[in-house]
Amino acid sequence: MAMQLSSDLMDGLVLSLLSSEDFYGYALTKQVQERFSVSESTMYPVLRRLKAKGWVTTYDEPFEGRNRRYYKISDDGRAEMTRVQEEWRVFSHNVNDLMMPAEGEKVDGK
Protein backbone atom coordinates (compact mmCIF):
# COMPACT_ATOMS: atom_id res chain seq x y z
CA MET A 1 0.00 0.00 0.00
CA ALA A 2 1.40 3.38 -0.97
CA MET A 3 0.63 6.07 1.57
CA GLN A 4 0.36 9.66 0.44
CA LEU A 5 2.51 12.25 2.16
CA SER A 6 0.73 15.36 3.38
CA SER A 7 2.10 18.85 2.70
CA ASP A 8 3.14 19.22 6.35
CA LEU A 9 4.96 15.91 6.29
CA MET A 10 6.73 16.73 3.00
CA ASP A 11 7.78 20.05 4.48
CA GLY A 12 9.14 18.27 7.54
CA LEU A 13 11.02 15.68 5.48
CA VAL A 14 12.68 18.33 3.31
CA LEU A 15 13.53 20.54 6.27
CA SER A 16 15.03 17.55 8.10
CA LEU A 17 17.26 16.73 5.14
CA LEU A 18 18.31 20.37 4.85
CA SER A 19 19.13 20.52 8.56
CA SER A 20 22.26 18.43 7.95
CA GLU A 21 23.44 19.92 4.65
CA ASP A 22 22.45 22.18 1.77
CA PHE A 23 21.11 20.47 -1.36
CA TYR A 24 20.31 21.50 -4.90
CA GLY A 25 16.84 20.52 -6.06
CA TYR A 26 17.63 17.37 -8.02
CA ALA A 27 19.89 15.94 -5.29
CA LEU A 28 17.25 16.67 -2.66
CA THR A 29 14.61 14.96 -4.80
CA LYS A 30 16.84 11.88 -5.10
CA GLN A 31 17.29 11.77 -1.31
CA VAL A 32 13.51 11.72 -0.79
CA GLN A 33 12.96 9.25 -3.65
CA GLU A 34 15.25 6.72 -1.93
CA ARG A 35 12.44 6.18 0.58
CA PHE A 36 9.24 7.55 -0.95
CA SER A 37 7.63 7.61 -4.35
CA VAL A 38 7.67 11.31 -5.23
CA SER A 39 8.31 13.00 -8.55
CA GLU A 40 10.44 16.00 -9.33
CA SER A 41 7.23 17.81 -10.20
CA THR A 42 6.14 17.26 -6.58
CA MET A 43 9.36 18.46 -4.98
CA TYR A 44 9.80 21.83 -6.67
CA PRO A 45 6.46 23.24 -5.46
CA VAL A 46 7.43 22.08 -1.95
CA LEU A 47 10.73 23.98 -2.23
CA ARG A 48 8.96 27.10 -3.55
CA ARG A 49 6.48 26.92 -0.66
CA LEU A 50 9.26 26.55 1.92
CA LYS A 51 11.09 29.52 0.43
CA ALA A 52 7.92 31.66 0.36
CA LYS A 53 7.38 30.91 4.06
CA GLY A 54 10.97 31.89 4.86
CA TRP A 55 11.88 28.39 6.02
CA VAL A 56 14.63 28.03 3.42
CA THR A 57 16.91 30.38 1.55
CA THR A 58 18.62 29.80 -1.78
CA TYR A 59 21.98 30.52 -3.32
CA ASP A 60 23.51 29.61 -6.68
CA GLU A 61 26.80 27.82 -7.30
CA PRO A 62 28.39 27.39 -10.73
CA PHE A 63 28.49 23.82 -12.04
CA GLU A 64 29.70 22.80 -15.50
CA GLY A 65 29.04 26.18 -17.06
CA ARG A 66 25.67 26.82 -15.42
CA ASN A 67 24.30 27.49 -11.96
CA ARG A 68 22.82 25.07 -9.48
CA ARG A 69 20.34 26.50 -7.01
CA TYR A 70 21.02 25.27 -3.48
CA TYR A 71 18.50 25.28 -0.64
CA LYS A 72 19.54 26.08 2.93
CA ILE A 73 17.35 25.80 6.03
CA SER A 74 16.75 29.06 7.92
CA ASP A 75 16.36 29.54 11.67
CA ASP A 76 12.58 29.74 11.16
CA GLY A 77 12.82 26.54 9.12
CA ARG A 78 14.59 24.79 12.01
CA ALA A 79 11.80 25.88 14.34
CA GLU A 80 9.20 24.55 11.89
CA MET A 81 11.11 21.28 11.52
CA THR A 82 11.08 20.84 15.31
CA ARG A 83 7.33 21.51 15.39
CA VAL A 84 6.64 18.95 12.63
CA GLN A 85 8.90 16.38 14.31
CA GLU A 86 7.02 16.70 17.60
CA GLU A 87 3.64 16.43 15.87
CA TRP A 88 4.94 13.37 14.00
CA ARG A 89 6.05 11.74 17.27
CA VAL A 90 2.56 12.08 18.74
CA PHE A 91 0.79 11.09 15.50
CA SER A 92 2.95 8.02 14.81
CA HIS A 93 2.67 6.89 18.44
CA ASN A 94 -1.14 7.10 18.26
CA VAL A 95 -1.27 5.25 14.91
CA ASN A 96 1.04 2.52 16.22
CA ASP A 97 -1.05 2.15 19.37
CA LEU A 98 -4.15 1.50 17.28
CA MET A 99 -2.65 -0.51 14.43
CA MET A 100 -0.06 -2.55 16.32
CA PRO A 101 -1.18 -3.05 19.92
CA ALA A 102 1.16 -4.91 22.24
CA GLU A 103 0.76 -8.68 22.42
CA GLY A 104 -2.44 -9.56 24.28
CA GLU A 105 -3.61 -5.94 24.44
CA LYS A 106 -6.92 -4.89 22.92
CA VAL A 107 -7.10 -1.74 20.80
CA ASP A 108 -9.01 0.16 23.50
CA GLY A 109 -6.11 -0.46 25.92
CA LYS A 110 -7.90 -3.05 28.07
DARA-V766515 format. One line per field, one symbol per residue. psi: psi as a letter, one per 20 degrees, with the letter a starting at -180 (. if undefined). A space follows every 50 residues. Layout:
psi->???
This chain:
psi->poqqprgggggggghggihhqqqrgghgghggihhqnqrhihhhhggggh ghijiqrqqqpqoljrqpoqppqrghhhgggggggghgggghggghhghm qqpipqhjj.
